[in-house]
Amino acid sequence: MALIKMRVLYNSGKKGMAQFSDVLKEKYELAVNATSGKFPPEYPCDKERIVVLGISAKSEISDEVRRFCAELNKTRAHNVALLVDGTQAAADKLAEIISGAGTNLVGVKVISFGGFGPFGGKLTDELRTELVAWVEEMVANCK
């Protein structure tokens, strides 16, 4: 049984984002449908305590990601933690969209997995430790 009602969703071709999702799935004992690399996800968010979004965005944000983020209101997710593999400018745009939807944005973290598409961007042990600690802090900050 899950420790918290959580969803981990990512939109990235990088291996590291999928690996990060799997780490959280195991740590928080999430159900199979609580993690997804597809946007929009197969199962919609519904009264989630926290949604952890992992998005690769260097400059442009895809319409599907923008629309999904704009729909993250309190009935879908009470809290959102945003992890961006890309630029601070892209993270700021996404944060503005999410906050405008009416949910509580508990934190934003910008990282770089490096590499290109499926040929790069593995999750290192050091980055895994850093990101898990960040998610633990975000879960603690949930309202």
ABEGO torsion letter per residue (X at the ends): XBABBBBBBBBBABAAAAAAAAAAAAAAGBBAAABBABOBBABBBBGBABBBBBBBBAABBBAAAAAAAAABBAAABABBBBBBBEBAAAAAAAAAAAAAAGBBBAEBBBBBAEEBEAABGBBBAAAAAAAAAAAAAAAAABX
